[in-house]
């Protein structure tokens, strides 16, 4: 496959303008051999952009943790490196296969999802913990697809309808059917939120964001809808397939449910704050304010589920199959960086 000219693959010579860690032919062979066949549904341009996104994601997450040192000051990417050894103390030359395989894993996810580290849908609210406060739990409902949507299928949320089309027309509430179920559901999420995700007029057509709910892609086959108002449990949801059904809101689900405005247990909000967990995009970030971090480390190191320095009871990788490849070539916080063989 001939790669687009805007994709410049790092071949181990420390290029000044490289933006990809692996070529399209190699990524296609890797994914095809694994049975990840939907990669072939994307055009060369789409595959190239997904690979560049994957490479930039690798750099943003892991560049400061790579073993060894950059080969040159001017090189565009973090690899190739000098003084970098694998877990068996063998020197890593050029671009390690772990980086290339991880790049392929991230690339298919970038192709499906559009972005690997999306901006949060809404900012995390500030909290006054000086006294008990009202606990607000949004009403929710999840639409789960059993396959890609069909032309003419309609999803109803509150007073708004979203009609799926193979060829998008410029009518409020129309959503383009993508090449995969995940791509179609992502277009639906972007239509509901209308906050910069996707391309309006190409991926969906709406006159405004939904005033009553927000949506997130809960998985490659499901969309979670949450209310933003206090009439949560009265917001209806429905699905009208144009022919065979391609999903459902669940048995007996006709409205968003679970909205609560009850005060929480006062012991949860009075006294010192030891930790907090915030949802940022698809990720959860935890902050610890006192010595409980030491206890977490102790429990982590003795946990039954410790399989690696990334996977344990306290941390689940964002993209496990890709993250675990990268783990093999980044510094271990417990043992430091291996700079010489046998150390």
C-alpha beads as a LAMMPS data file, in Angstrom:
LAMMPS data file: protein, C-alpha beads

343 atoms
342 bonds

1 atom types
1 bond types

-500.0 500.0 xlo xhi
-500.0 500.0 ylo yhi
-500.0 500.0 zlo zhi

Masses

1 110.0

Atoms # bond

1 1 1 0.000 0.000 0.000
2 1 1 1.311 3.433 -0.938
3 1 1 1.209 5.674 2.126
4 1 1 0.024 9.285 1.759
5 1 1 2.842 11.807 1.535
6 1 1 1.871 13.414 4.841
7 1 1 2.746 10.192 6.695
8 1 1 6.496 9.956 7.388
9 1 1 7.579 6.693 9.004
10 1 1 10.514 6.636 11.422
11 1 1 12.885 3.932 10.138
12 1 1 15.478 4.087 12.899
13 1 1 17.604 6.854 11.365
14 1 1 16.313 9.540 13.766
15 1 1 14.398 11.554 11.161
16 1 1 13.700 15.216 11.802
17 1 1 10.117 15.108 10.477
18 1 1 8.788 11.609 11.180
19 1 1 5.246 11.279 12.544
20 1 1 4.590 7.515 12.475
21 1 1 6.233 4.551 14.142
22 1 1 5.205 1.880 11.595
23 1 1 4.254 1.664 7.924
24 1 1 0.720 0.850 6.730
25 1 1 1.628 -2.489 5.093
26 1 1 3.138 -3.786 8.334
27 1 1 0.224 -2.555 10.443
28 1 1 -2.267 -4.121 8.034
29 1 1 -0.420 -7.462 8.133
30 1 1 -0.206 -7.365 11.957
31 1 1 -3.908 -6.623 12.441
32 1 1 -5.077 -8.984 9.686
33 1 1 -3.066 -11.859 11.149
34 1 1 -4.787 -11.187 14.479
35 1 1 -8.217 -11.229 12.833
36 1 1 -8.841 -7.489 13.227
37 1 1 -10.400 -7.196 9.797
38 1 1 -12.285 -3.889 10.074
39 1 1 -8.936 -2.070 9.614
40 1 1 -9.277 -2.898 5.915
41 1 1 -12.554 -0.927 5.772
42 1 1 -10.643 2.346 6.091
43 1 1 -8.981 4.194 3.219
44 1 1 -5.212 4.691 3.088
45 1 1 -5.660 8.307 4.180
46 1 1 -7.814 7.263 7.146
47 1 1 -5.322 4.562 8.138
48 1 1 -2.434 7.024 7.873
49 1 1 -4.174 9.609 10.049
50 1 1 -5.044 6.928 12.611
51 1 1 -1.391 5.802 12.664
52 1 1 -0.174 9.375 13.151
53 1 1 -2.715 9.834 15.957
54 1 1 -1.519 6.587 17.545
55 1 1 2.113 7.706 17.331
56 1 1 1.368 11.093 18.869
57 1 1 -0.612 9.372 21.627
58 1 1 2.360 7.115 22.386
59 1 1 4.631 10.147 22.550
60 1 1 2.307 12.093 24.845
61 1 1 1.845 9.228 27.286
62 1 1 5.246 7.560 27.328
63 1 1 7.963 9.886 25.966
64 1 1 9.183 10.937 29.411
65 1 1 9.312 7.311 30.567
66 1 1 11.234 5.647 27.713
67 1 1 14.397 3.824 28.700
68 1 1 17.713 5.288 27.592
69 1 1 18.256 8.623 25.831
70 1 1 17.236 10.064 22.469
71 1 1 19.758 9.317 19.730
72 1 1 19.864 12.961 18.602
73 1 1 18.569 16.255 19.916
74 1 1 16.782 17.090 16.665
75 1 1 14.877 13.838 16.029
76 1 1 11.118 14.250 15.858
77 1 1 10.081 11.190 17.880
78 1 1 11.336 9.596 21.076
79 1 1 12.773 6.535 19.278
80 1 1 15.437 5.530 18.224
81 1 1 17.398 5.736 21.488
82 1 1 20.787 4.899 22.931
83 1 1 21.419 3.015 26.157
84 1 1 17.939 1.440 26.156
85 1 1 17.685 -2.232 27.150
86 1 1 14.761 -4.638 27.231
87 1 1 13.780 -6.762 30.228
88 1 1 16.327 -9.418 29.209
89 1 1 19.108 -6.790 29.140
90 1 1 19.415 -6.806 25.344
91 1 1 20.080 -3.470 23.670
92 1 1 17.088 -2.000 21.820
93 1 1 18.058 -0.912 18.297
94 1 1 16.009 1.305 15.979
95 1 1 12.277 1.154 16.676
96 1 1 11.481 -1.737 19.085
97 1 1 8.818 -4.164 17.928
98 1 1 6.910 -3.360 21.122
99 1 1 6.485 0.251 19.955
100 1 1 5.421 -0.862 16.473
101 1 1 2.917 -3.416 17.757
102 1 1 1.515 -0.910 20.266
103 1 1 1.249 1.651 17.440
104 1 1 -0.867 -0.810 15.447
105 1 1 -3.112 -1.479 18.463
106 1 1 -3.613 2.231 19.138
107 1 1 -4.124 2.925 15.405
108 1 1 -7.167 0.653 15.026
109 1 1 -8.676 2.256 18.116
110 1 1 -7.963 5.732 16.721
111 1 1 -9.636 4.723 13.452
112 1 1 -12.717 3.460 15.275
113 1 1 -13.036 6.172 17.918
114 1 1 -11.634 9.200 16.110
115 1 1 -9.569 10.380 19.084
116 1 1 -7.678 8.449 21.769
117 1 1 -7.619 11.139 24.461
118 1 1 -10.803 13.187 24.032
119 1 1 -11.522 16.360 25.951
120 1 1 -13.910 15.850 28.873
121 1 1 -17.546 16.351 27.952
122 1 1 -18.068 18.586 30.964
123 1 1 -15.728 20.087 33.533
124 1 1 -15.422 18.557 36.971
125 1 1 -17.509 20.698 39.377
126 1 1 -15.949 22.347 42.401
127 1 1 -16.988 21.043 45.802
128 1 1 -17.440 22.727 49.158
129 1 1 -16.832 19.997 51.723
130 1 1 -17.262 22.206 54.800
131 1 1 -20.787 20.917 55.336
132 1 1 -23.016 18.158 53.954
133 1 1 -24.247 18.946 50.473
134 1 1 -26.994 17.650 48.252
135 1 1 -25.975 14.530 46.407
136 1 1 -26.923 14.674 42.713
137 1 1 -27.020 11.446 40.723
138 1 1 -27.998 11.822 37.047
139 1 1 -30.630 9.708 35.413
140 1 1 -29.193 7.376 32.781
141 1 1 -30.031 4.863 30.063
142 1 1 -27.784 2.800 27.787
143 1 1 -28.486 1.926 24.162
144 1 1 -26.695 -1.293 23.179
145 1 1 -26.275 -2.131 19.501
146 1 1 -26.254 -5.702 18.215
147 1 1 -24.884 -4.597 14.852
148 1 1 -24.428 -1.509 12.733
149 1 1 -27.523 0.639 12.353
150 1 1 -29.593 0.485 9.165
151 1 1 -30.704 3.303 6.904
152 1 1 -33.928 4.697 8.386
153 1 1 -33.438 3.468 11.973
154 1 1 -34.541 6.097 14.514
155 1 1 -33.507 6.619 18.143
156 1 1 -35.696 8.885 20.275
157 1 1 -34.403 10.711 23.367
158 1 1 -36.837 13.092 25.036
159 1 1 -38.301 15.369 22.381
160 1 1 -35.508 14.797 19.853
161 1 1 -35.226 12.069 17.221
162 1 1 -32.008 10.860 15.596
163 1 1 -32.408 9.194 12.209
164 1 1 -29.556 7.115 10.762
165 1 1 -28.685 7.464 7.076
166 1 1 -26.196 5.884 4.705
167 1 1 -26.099 9.226 2.828
168 1 1 -26.456 12.173 5.174
169 1 1 -29.003 14.845 4.360
170 1 1 -28.934 18.301 5.940
171 1 1 -31.923 17.796 8.222
172 1 1 -31.896 18.329 11.983
173 1 1 -31.348 15.031 13.797
174 1 1 -29.845 13.044 10.943
175 1 1 -26.816 10.847 11.721
176 1 1 -24.432 9.234 9.219
177 1 1 -23.964 5.462 9.361
178 1 1 -20.222 4.797 9.656
179 1 1 -18.154 1.870 8.451
180 1 1 -18.429 0.162 11.846
181 1 1 -20.938 0.043 14.687
182 1 1 -18.548 2.059 16.864
183 1 1 -18.147 4.751 14.208
184 1 1 -21.928 5.068 13.830
185 1 1 -22.505 5.291 17.589
186 1 1 -19.729 7.895 17.874
187 1 1 -21.552 9.984 15.239
188 1 1 -24.697 9.690 17.382
189 1 1 -22.779 10.819 20.496
190 1 1 -21.377 13.806 18.599
191 1 1 -24.836 14.693 17.307
192 1 1 -26.291 14.641 20.827
193 1 1 -23.471 16.690 22.358
194 1 1 -22.621 18.863 19.325
195 1 1 -19.538 20.175 21.118
196 1 1 -16.777 19.830 18.540
197 1 1 -16.565 16.081 18.138
198 1 1 -16.830 14.777 14.587
199 1 1 -17.627 16.973 11.594
200 1 1 -21.045 18.699 11.550
201 1 1 -22.656 18.411 8.131
202 1 1 -20.557 15.339 7.337
203 1 1 -20.965 12.968 10.309
204 1 1 -24.263 14.369 11.555
205 1 1 -26.688 17.244 11.113
206 1 1 -28.229 19.056 14.106
207 1 1 -29.246 22.640 14.807
208 1 1 -28.130 22.471 18.454
209 1 1 -26.924 20.100 21.136
210 1 1 -29.543 18.147 23.044
211 1 1 -30.683 20.469 25.883
212 1 1 -31.719 17.634 28.182
213 1 1 -28.964 15.000 27.966
214 1 1 -25.317 14.332 27.192
215 1 1 -23.915 11.127 25.725
216 1 1 -20.708 9.118 25.897
217 1 1 -19.478 6.102 23.954
218 1 1 -19.555 3.527 26.751
219 1 1 -18.058 0.787 24.555
220 1 1 -17.670 -0.091 20.881
221 1 1 -21.329 -1.187 20.883
222 1 1 -23.087 1.014 23.454
223 1 1 -23.949 4.645 24.186
224 1 1 -24.612 5.970 27.705
225 1 1 -27.098 8.853 27.874
226 1 1 -27.196 11.009 31.035
227 1 1 -29.573 13.832 31.923
228 1 1 -28.546 17.410 32.678
229 1 1 -31.830 18.535 34.257
230 1 1 -33.895 17.561 37.285
231 1 1 -36.700 15.987 35.257
232 1 1 -34.398 13.052 34.588
233 1 1 -36.696 10.122 35.275
234 1 1 -39.337 11.545 32.906
235 1 1 -37.130 11.765 29.791
236 1 1 -38.411 9.048 27.425
237 1 1 -36.202 6.887 25.203
238 1 1 -37.217 4.660 22.311
239 1 1 -35.832 2.870 19.260
240 1 1 -37.723 2.415 15.980
241 1 1 -35.834 0.124 13.578
242 1 1 -36.512 0.406 9.865
243 1 1 -36.898 -3.343 9.427
244 1 1 -34.763 -5.667 11.535
245 1 1 -33.693 -4.491 14.978
246 1 1 -30.060 -3.559 15.523
247 1 1 -30.127 -2.870 19.256
248 1 1 -32.219 -1.842 22.251
249 1 1 -32.394 0.273 25.408
250 1 1 -32.848 -2.884 27.459
251 1 1 -35.871 -4.836 28.575
252 1 1 -38.607 -2.571 29.888
253 1 1 -36.541 0.632 29.600
254 1 1 -38.719 3.521 28.398
255 1 1 -37.173 6.484 30.281
256 1 1 -33.916 7.576 31.820
257 1 1 -33.845 6.359 35.400
258 1 1 -31.783 6.528 38.564
259 1 1 -31.941 10.295 39.122
260 1 1 -31.413 11.118 42.785
261 1 1 -31.240 14.381 44.681
262 1 1 -30.798 12.916 48.173
263 1 1 -28.198 14.164 50.663
264 1 1 -25.347 11.672 51.028
265 1 1 -24.113 10.215 54.296
266 1 1 -22.590 13.156 56.185
267 1 1 -19.519 11.095 57.067
268 1 1 -18.602 11.126 53.390
269 1 1 -18.313 14.904 53.168
270 1 1 -17.322 16.036 56.669
271 1 1 -13.692 15.896 57.807
272 1 1 -10.409 15.705 55.918
273 1 1 -10.499 14.791 52.255
274 1 1 -8.153 11.842 51.744
275 1 1 -8.596 11.286 48.029
276 1 1 -10.756 12.105 45.049
277 1 1 -11.517 10.469 41.716
278 1 1 -12.420 12.533 38.647
279 1 1 -13.627 11.343 35.256
280 1 1 -11.665 13.038 32.464
281 1 1 -12.891 11.942 29.037
282 1 1 -12.818 8.114 29.033
283 1 1 -10.333 7.972 31.920
284 1 1 -10.524 8.161 35.692
285 1 1 -7.846 10.112 37.530
286 1 1 -7.302 9.627 41.273
287 1 1 -5.556 12.056 43.606
288 1 1 -4.459 11.105 47.140
289 1 1 -3.797 13.813 49.721
290 1 1 -2.144 11.935 52.598
291 1 1 -0.208 8.837 53.571
292 1 1 -2.886 6.531 52.260
293 1 1 -0.871 6.456 49.023
294 1 1 1.762 4.391 50.836
295 1 1 -0.894 1.920 51.922
296 1 1 -2.137 1.678 48.335
297 1 1 1.395 0.912 47.136
298 1 1 1.829 -1.729 49.816
299 1 1 -1.491 -3.353 48.940
300 1 1 -0.688 -3.141 45.235
301 1 1 2.627 -4.945 45.683
302 1 1 0.982 -7.770 47.645
303 1 1 -2.202 -7.949 45.577
304 1 1 -3.346 -11.241 44.137
305 1 1 -3.890 -9.560 40.761
306 1 1 -0.412 -8.097 40.305
307 1 1 0.583 -9.275 36.834
308 1 1 2.806 -6.371 35.821
309 1 1 3.718 -2.864 36.895
310 1 1 0.700 -1.535 34.960
311 1 1 -2.111 -3.972 35.766
312 1 1 -3.164 -4.343 39.401
313 1 1 -6.174 -3.825 41.657
314 1 1 -5.710 -0.061 41.604
315 1 1 -5.133 0.563 37.912
316 1 1 -6.757 -0.752 34.754
317 1 1 -5.048 0.350 31.510
318 1 1 -6.947 2.594 29.134
319 1 1 -6.080 0.335 26.168
320 1 1 -4.758 -2.889 27.763
321 1 1 -3.417 -4.730 24.717
322 1 1 -1.472 -1.693 23.524
323 1 1 -0.428 -0.458 26.973
324 1 1 1.098 -3.796 27.940
325 1 1 3.411 -3.711 24.910
326 1 1 4.601 -0.246 25.902
327 1 1 5.177 -1.368 29.474
328 1 1 8.044 -3.550 28.281
329 1 1 10.168 -0.581 27.185
330 1 1 9.430 2.118 29.733
331 1 1 11.168 2.733 33.027
332 1 1 9.939 0.707 35.971
333 1 1 9.266 3.000 38.922
334 1 1 10.444 0.300 41.332
335 1 1 13.736 -0.703 39.663
336 1 1 14.716 2.438 37.746
337 1 1 16.208 2.613 34.258
338 1 1 18.540 -0.062 32.990
339 1 1 21.433 1.696 31.308
340 1 1 24.032 -1.114 31.173
341 1 1 23.649 -4.847 30.688
342 1 1 23.703 -6.888 33.835
343 1 1 23.044 -3.955 36.166

Bonds

1 1 1 2
2 1 2 3
3 1 3 4
4 1 4 5
5 1 5 6
6 1 6 7
7 1 7 8
8 1 8 9
9 1 9 10
10 1 10 11
11 1 11 12
12 1 12 13
13 1 13 14
14 1 14 15
15 1 15 16
16 1 16 17
17 1 17 18
18 1 18 19
19 1 19 20
20 1 20 21
21 1 21 22
22 1 22 23
23 1 23 24
24 1 24 25
25 1 25 26
26 1 26 27
27 1 27 28
28 1 28 29
29 1 29 30
30 1 30 31
31 1 31 32
32 1 32 33
33 1 33 34
34 1 34 35
35 1 35 36
36 1 36 37
37 1 37 38
38 1 38 39
39 1 39 40
40 1 40 41
41 1 41 42
42 1 42 43
43 1 43 44
44 1 44 45
45 1 45 46
46 1 46 47
47 1 47 48
48 1 48 49
49 1 49 50
50 1 50 51
51 1 51 52
52 1 52 53
53 1 53 54
54 1 54 55
55 1 55 56
56 1 56 57
57 1 57 58
58 1 58 59
59 1 59 60
60 1 60 61
61 1 61 62
62 1 62 63
63 1 63 64
64 1 64 65
65 1 65 66
66 1 66 67
67 1 67 68
68 1 68 69
69 1 69 70
70 1 70 71
71 1 71 72
72 1 72 73
73 1 73 74
74 1 74 75
75 1 75 76
76 1 76 77
77 1 77 78
78 1 78 79
79 1 79 80
80 1 80 81
81 1 81 82
82 1 82 83
83 1 83 84
84 1 84 85
85 1 85 86
86 1 86 87
87 1 87 88
88 1 88 89
89 1 89 90
90 1 90 91
91 1 91 92
92 1 92 93
93 1 93 94
94 1 94 95
95 1 95 96
96 1 96 97
97 1 97 98
98 1 98 99
99 1 99 100
100 1 100 101
101 1 101 102
102 1 102 103
103 1 103 104
104 1 104 105
105 1 105 106
106 1 106 107
107 1 107 108
108 1 108 109
109 1 109 110
110 1 110 111
111 1 111 112
112 1 112 113
113 1 113 114
114 1 114 115
115 1 115 116
116 1 116 117
117 1 117 118
118 1 118 119
119 1 119 120
120 1 120 121
121 1 121 122
122 1 122 123
123 1 123 124
124 1 124 125
125 1 125 126
126 1 126 127
127 1 127 128
128 1 128 129
129 1 129 130
130 1 130 131
131 1 131 132
132 1 132 133
133 1 133 134
134 1 134 135
135 1 135 136
136 1 136 137
137 1 137 138
138 1 138 139
139 1 139 140
140 1 140 141
141 1 141 142
142 1 142 143
143 1 143 144
144 1 144 145
145 1 145 146
146 1 146 147
147 1 147 148
148 1 148 149
149 1 149 150
150 1 150 151
151 1 151 152
152 1 152 153
153 1 153 154
154 1 154 155
155 1 155 156
156 1 156 157
157 1 157 158
158 1 158 159
159 1 159 160
160 1 160 161
161 1 161 162
162 1 162 163
163 1 163 164
164 1 164 165
165 1 165 166
166 1 166 167
167 1 167 168
168 1 168 169
169 1 169 170
170 1 170 171
171 1 171 172
172 1 172 173
173 1 173 174
174 1 174 175
175 1 175 176
176 1 176 177
177 1 177 178
178 1 178 179
179 1 179 180
180 1 180 181
181 1 181 182
182 1 182 183
183 1 183 184
184 1 184 185
185 1 185 186
186 1 186 187
187 1 187 188
188 1 188 189
189 1 189 190
190 1 190 191
191 1 191 192
192 1 192 193
193 1 193 194
194 1 194 195
195 1 195 196
196 1 196 197
197 1 197 198
198 1 198 199
199 1 199 200
200 1 200 201
201 1 201 202
202 1 202 203
203 1 203 204
204 1 204 205
205 1 205 206
206 1 206 207
207 1 207 208
208 1 208 209
209 1 209 210
210 1 210 211
211 1 211 212
212 1 212 213
213 1 213 214
214 1 214 215
215 1 215 216
216 1 216 217
217 1 217 218
218 1 218 219
219 1 219 220
220 1 220 221
221 1 221 222
222 1 222 223
223 1 223 224
224 1 224 225
225 1 225 226
226 1 226 227
227 1 227 228
228 1 228 229
229 1 229 230
230 1 230 231
231 1 231 232
232 1 232 233
233 1 233 234
234 1 234 235
235 1 235 236
236 1 236 237
237 1 237 238
238 1 238 239
239 1 239 240
240 1 240 241
241 1 241 242
242 1 242 243
243 1 243 244
244 1 244 245
245 1 245 246
246 1 246 247
247 1 247 248
248 1 248 249
249 1 249 250
250 1 250 251
251 1 251 252
252 1 252 253
253 1 253 254
254 1 254 255
255 1 255 256
256 1 256 257
257 1 257 258
258 1 258 259
259 1 259 260
260 1 260 261
261 1 261 262
262 1 262 263
263 1 263 264
264 1 264 265
265 1 265 266
266 1 266 267
267 1 267 268
268 1 268 269
269 1 269 270
270 1 270 271
271 1 271 272
272 1 272 273
273 1 273 274
274 1 274 275
275 1 275 276
276 1 276 277
277 1 277 278
278 1 278 279
279 1 279 280
280 1 280 281
281 1 281 282
282 1 282 283
283 1 283 284
284 1 284 285
285 1 285 286
286 1 286 287
287 1 287 288
288 1 288 289
289 1 289 290
290 1 290 291
291 1 291 292
292 1 292 293
293 1 293 294
294 1 294 295
295 1 295 296
296 1 296 297
297 1 297 298
298 1 298 299
299 1 299 300
300 1 300 301
301 1 301 302
302 1 302 303
303 1 303 304
304 1 304 305
305 1 305 306
306 1 306 307
307 1 307 308
308 1 308 309
309 1 309 310
310 1 310 311
311 1 311 312
312 1 312 313
313 1 313 314
314 1 314 315
315 1 315 316
316 1 316 317
317 1 317 318
318 1 318 319
319 1 319 320
320 1 320 321
321 1 321 322
322 1 322 323
323 1 323 324
324 1 324 325
325 1 325 326
326 1 326 327
327 1 327 328
328 1 328 329
329 1 329 330
330 1 330 331
331 1 331 332
332 1 332 333
333 1 333 334
334 1 334 335
335 1 335 336
336 1 336 337
337 1 337 338
338 1 338 339
339 1 339 340
340 1 340 341
341 1 341 342
342 1 342 343
